[in-house]
Amino acid sequence: MVRKYKHHGTTQPSGRSGRRRFLSPREERTLVRKVQINLRTTAKDLVKMLEETRTKVSICTVNRVLYQHNLKGHSARKKPLLQNHHKNPDYGDKDCTFWRNVLWSDKTKIELFGQNDHRYVWRKKGEACNLKNTIPIVKHGGGRIMLWGCFAAGRTGALHKIDGIMRKDSHVDILKQHLKTSVRKLKLGHKWVFQMDNDPKHTSKVVVKWLKDKKVKLLEWPSQSPDLNPIDNLWTELKKCARARRPTNLTQLHQLCQEEWAKIHPTYCGKLVEC
């Protein structure tokens, strides 16, 4: 360092030529432009394009150049194919009062031993299979129950256990038993609206006729729309709370679900449907 200071008058590293760049700035701009024009262009395609101009580089070089220009390869996200007739602009201008009077509904299944449970444990290397570091599972989740539920901004409504296979007649029976009861319990206004998805059982003639006879106004739910039903958040909360109490059989699981459903705070329900 002393010798360098005496010779150059500084201790800063001197510039080095380094390895020669494979691509010129112009070729790099061409790569970036090609990708921006067609985002699905592969690195292999770009290598072939450069080879046509007698410039031979590897795929790693192409990826590195694009990465330097903030372009990084990712798997394309999958989204429902939405066309104009799938979109529903009629509800875009509705105020909060409208959404507070919507009765949201859906069904879900809950396994006794959830196959998708995730828990973190502190363990040492080689102890992954120790009993204390594992989650016990059984085939088919140890059995499951199917539930239908509804809720509004004020609180949760009915929670019904579906016995056997859910059919269109079963859905009508559920609506007969719980729809108007839940509306009164939740104190919805006279202009309340009922929401359900486009499951074939929901759109069957017998269900549509019953709803029409009872003068139930439905929230239009266009096909191919992303599932934005806020009740999905309630299902997640219900499953988490019920499994935390470690049910040992399906009867106990159903009982715990009913108890935890009733415990869900009205404030949480309101936040799910806030404008």
C-alpha positions in Angstrom: 0.0 0.0 0.0 2.9 2.4 0.8 4.6 1.6 -2.5 1.3 2.1 -4.3 0.8 5.5 -2.6 4.3 6.7 -3.4 3.9 5.6 -7.0 0.3 6.7 -7.8 -0.5 9.1 -5.0 -3.5 7.1 -3.9 -4.5 3.8 -2.2 -7.7 3.3 -4.2 -7.9 0.2 -6.4 -6.8 0.9 -10.0 -9.2 0.2 -12.8 -8.9 -3.2 -14.5 -9.8 -4.1 -18.0 -11.4 -7.4 -16.9 -12.9 -9.9 -19.2 -14.1 -8.7 -22.6 -17.9 -8.3 -22.9 -19.5 -10.9 -25.1 -22.3 -8.5 -26.2 -22.0 -4.9 -27.3 -24.3 -2.3 -25.8 -26.3 -2.3 -29.0 -26.8 -6.1 -28.9 -27.9 -5.8 -25.3 -30.5 -3.2 -26.3 -31.7 -5.5 -29.0 -32.2 -8.3 -26.6 -34.2 -6.1 -24.2 -36.3 -4.7 -27.0 -37.1 -8.3 -28.3 -38.2 -9.3 -24.9 -40.3 -6.2 -24.3 -42.1 -6.8 -27.6 -42.8 -10.4 -26.9 -42.7 -11.3 -23.2 -42.9 -15.0 -23.9 -39.7 -15.1 -25.9 -37.4 -17.7 -24.4 -33.6 -17.3 -23.7 -33.1 -20.2 -26.2 -34.9 -18.2 -28.9 -32.7 -15.2 -28.1 -29.5 -17.3 -28.4 -30.6 -18.5 -31.8 -31.3 -14.9 -32.9 -27.8 -13.8 -31.9 -26.3 -16.8 -33.7 -27.9 -15.6 -36.9 -25.8 -12.4 -36.5 -22.7 -14.6 -35.9 -22.6 -13.8 -32.2 -22.4 -16.9 -30.1 -23.3 -16.7 -26.4 -24.7 -19.0 -23.8 -28.2 -19.0 -22.3 -26.6 -17.9 -19.0 -25.2 -14.8 -20.6 -28.6 -13.9 -22.1 -30.2 -14.4 -18.7 -27.6 -12.3 -17.0 -27.9 -9.4 -19.5 -31.7 -9.4 -19.1 -31.4 -9.5 -15.3 -29.2 -6.5 -15.4 -32.1 -4.7 -17.1 -34.5 -5.7 -14.4 -36.0 -8.5 -16.5 -36.3 -11.8 -14.8 -38.0 -15.0 -15.9 -41.1 -16.0 -13.9 -43.9 -18.6 -14.4 -46.9 -16.9 -15.8 -49.8 -16.6 -13.3 -53.0 -18.4 -14.2 -56.1 -16.2 -14.3 -59.7 -17.0 -15.4 -60.4 -16.0 -19.0 -62.6 -13.0 -18.7 -64.5 -11.6 -21.7 -66.8 -8.5 -21.7 -69.9 -10.6 -21.0 -68.2 -12.1 -18.0 -67.5 -8.8 -16.4 -70.2 -7.2 -14.2 -69.9 -3.4 -14.0 -73.4 -2.9 -12.5 -72.1 -3.2 -8.9 -69.1 -0.9 -9.2 -71.1 2.1 -8.0 -72.9 0.4 -5.1 -72.4 2.0 -1.7 -71.6 0.4 1.6 -75.3 0.1 2.5 -75.9 -2.3 -0.4 -73.0 -4.6 0.5 -74.1 -4.7 4.2 -77.4 -6.2 3.0 -75.8 -9.0 1.0 -76.2 -12.5 2.5 -73.1 -14.4 1.4 -73.2 -18.2 1.2 -71.0 -21.2 0.2 -70.1 -24.7 1.2 -66.9 -26.2 2.3 -65.4 -29.5 3.5 -63.4 -29.9 6.7 -61.2 -33.0 7.3 -60.8 -34.4 10.8 -57.0 -34.4 10.3 -56.2 -31.8 7.7 -53.8 -33.0 5.1 -52.6 -29.4 4.5 -51.7 -28.5 8.0 -48.4 -26.6 8.4 -46.6 -26.3 11.6 -43.0 -25.2 12.3 -40.8 -27.0 14.8 -37.3 -26.3 16.0 -35.2 -29.4 15.4 -31.6 -30.5 14.7 -30.3 -32.0 11.6 -31.3 -35.7 11.3 -34.3 -35.3 13.6 -37.0 -34.6 11.0 -38.7 -38.0 11.5 -38.7 -37.9 15.3 -42.3 -38.3 16.6 -42.2 -35.0 18.3 -41.3 -33.2 15.1 -44.0 -34.7 12.9 -47.7 -34.2 12.2 -49.8 -37.4 12.4 -51.9 -38.0 9.3 -54.2 -40.7 8.2 -55.6 -41.7 4.8 -58.3 -39.4 3.4 -57.9 -37.1 6.4 -59.6 -39.4 8.8 -63.0 -38.6 7.3 -64.6 -35.2 6.7 -67.8 -33.2 7.0 -69.4 -30.9 4.5 -70.8 -27.7 5.7 -73.0 -25.0 4.2 -73.0 -21.6 5.8 -73.9 -17.9 5.3 -73.0 -14.6 6.8 -73.5 -10.9 6.3 -71.6 -7.8 7.5 -73.3 -7.9 10.9 -72.4 -11.5 11.9 -72.4 -15.1 10.9 -75.7 -16.8 9.9 -76.6 -20.5 9.8 -74.1 -23.3 9.6 -75.6 -26.5 8.3 -74.0 -30.0 8.1 -74.7 -31.7 4.7 -75.3 -35.4 5.1 -74.4 -37.5 2.1 -74.0 -36.1 -1.4 -75.1 -32.6 -2.0 -77.8 -32.5 -4.6 -80.2 -29.9 -6.0 -83.1 -31.1 -3.8 -80.8 -31.0 -0.8 -79.9 -27.4 -1.6 -83.5 -26.4 -1.7 -84.1 -28.0 1.7 -81.2 -26.0 3.2 -82.6 -22.8 1.8 -86.0 -23.6 3.1 -84.6 -24.3 6.6 -82.0 -21.5 6.9 -82.5 -18.6 4.4 -85.3 -16.6 5.9 -84.2 -17.5 9.4 -80.7 -16.1 8.8 -82.1 -13.0 7.2 -84.2 -12.3 10.4 -81.2 -13.2 12.7 -78.9 -10.8 10.8 -81.5 -8.1 10.7 -81.0 -7.4 7.0 -83.0 -4.7 5.3 -86.0 -5.2 3.1 -83.6 -4.8 0.1 -81.4 -7.7 1.1 -79.7 -9.7 -1.7 -78.6 -13.3 -1.7 -75.3 -14.5 -3.1 -74.4 -17.9 -4.3 -72.0 -19.1 -6.9 -72.8 -20.8 -10.3 -72.5 -24.3 -9.1 -74.9 -26.5 -11.3 -76.9 -27.4 -8.2 -77.4 -23.8 -7.4 -78.6 -22.9 -11.0 -80.8 -25.9 -11.4 -84.5 -25.3 -12.4 -85.8 -26.5 -9.0 -83.6 -24.1 -7.1 -84.2 -21.1 -9.4 -88.0 -21.7 -9.2 -88.0 -21.9 -5.4 -86.0 -18.6 -5.2 -88.3 -17.0 -7.7 -91.4 -18.1 -5.8 -90.0 -16.7 -2.6 -89.1 -13.5 -4.3 -85.4 -13.7 -3.4 -83.2 -11.3 -5.2 -79.9 -12.8 -6.3 -76.6 -11.1 -6.6 -75.5 -11.7 -10.2 -72.4 -13.9 -10.2 -70.9 -14.0 -13.7 -69.3 -17.2 -14.9 -65.5 -17.4 -15.1 -65.2 -14.7 -12.5 -62.5 -14.9 -9.9 -63.9 -16.3 -6.6 -64.0 -13.2 -4.5 -66.6 -14.5 -2.0 -65.6 -13.1 1.4 -67.0 -16.2 3.1 -63.8 -18.1 2.0 -61.9 -16.1 4.7 -64.5 -17.3 7.3 -63.9 -20.9 6.2 -60.2 -20.5 6.8 -60.7 -19.0 10.2 -63.2 -21.7 11.1 -60.9 -24.6 10.1 -58.0 -23.1 12.0 -59.9 -22.6 15.2 -61.7 -26.0 15.0 -58.5 -28.0 14.4 -56.7 -26.1 17.2 -59.1 -27.8 19.6 -58.0 -31.3 18.4 -61.2 -33.1 17.6 -61.0 -36.9 17.8 -64.1 -37.8 15.7 -66.4 -36.4 13.2 -69.2 -35.7 15.7 -66.9 -33.7 17.8 -65.5 -31.9 14.8 -69.1 -30.8 13.8 -69.8 -29.6 17.4 -66.6 -27.6 17.5 -67.3 -26.0 14.1 -70.7 -24.9 15.4 -69.1 -23.4 18.5 -66.3 -21.6 16.6 -68.7 -20.4 13.9 -70.8 -18.7 16.6 -67.6 -17.1 18.2 -66.5 -15.3 15.0 -66.7 -11.7 16.0 -69.1 -9.4 14.1 -66.3 -6.8 13.6 -64.4 -9.4 11.6 -67.4 -10.1 9.4 -67.9 -6.4 8.8 -64.3 -6.0 7.7 -64.6 -8.7 5.1 -67.4 -6.8 3.3 -66.2 -3.3 3.8 -66.2 -1.1 0.7 
